[in-house]
Amino acid sequence: MSTPELLRILLLIRMIAFLLFMYLIFGWIVERATRDPASKVRGFARLVCSPLTRPVASLMRAEAPYPLVLRNTLYVFAFLWFAIFAISEYALAP
């Protein structure tokens, strides 16, 4: 694989990881800012974040509260984003 193709693929992966992290940040902000448990905004944020939080929630105990699941998912995706960033910087170094 040539260097320009590798660069495009790594940048695409970095961008996707960053966007997923931003979705989780959005969910975390909404979760902290809304007080009404029946809020439609909170429901929308949970719907948007659910494909990311479900795998992490399956590794936690069943009665874990959603804010804890969301926070742990944020930690996992922050680590993944940082790891992808570091790997891509190392791979693209001259």
Secondary structure in CASP SS format (residue, H / E / C, confidence):
PFRMAT SS
TARGET T0000
AUTHOR 0000-0000-0000
METHOD secondary structure of the structure
MODEL  1
M C 1.00
S C 1.00
T H 1.00
P H 1.00
E H 1.00
L H 1.00
L H 1.00
R H 1.00
I H 1.00
L H 1.00
L H 1.00
L H 1.00
I H 1.00
R H 1.00
M H 1.00
I H 1.00
A H 1.00
F H 1.00
L H 1.00
L H 1.00
F H 1.00
M H 1.00
Y H 1.00
L H 1.00
I H 1.00
F H 1.00
G H 1.00
W H 1.00
I H 1.00
V H 1.00
E H 1.00
R H 1.00
A H 1.00
T C 1.00
R C 1.00
D C 1.00
P C 1.00
A C 1.00
S C 1.00
K H 1.00
V H 1.00
R H 1.00
G H 1.00
F H 1.00
A H 1.00
R H 1.00
L H 1.00
V H 1.00
C H 1.00
S H 1.00
P H 1.00
L H 1.00
T H 1.00
R H 1.00
P H 1.00
V H 1.00
A H 1.00
S H 1.00
L H 1.00
M C 1.00
R C 1.00
A C 1.00
E C 1.00
A C 1.00
P C 1.00
Y H 1.00
P H 1.00
L H 1.00
V H 1.00
L H 1.00
R H 1.00
N H 1.00
T H 1.00
L H 1.00
Y H 1.00
V H 1.00
F H 1.00
A H 1.00
F H 1.00
L H 1.00
W H 1.00
F H 1.00
A H 1.00
I H 1.00
F H 1.00
A H 1.00
I H 1.00
S H 1.00
E H 1.00
Y H 1.00
A H 1.00
L H 1.00
A C 1.00
P C 1.00
END
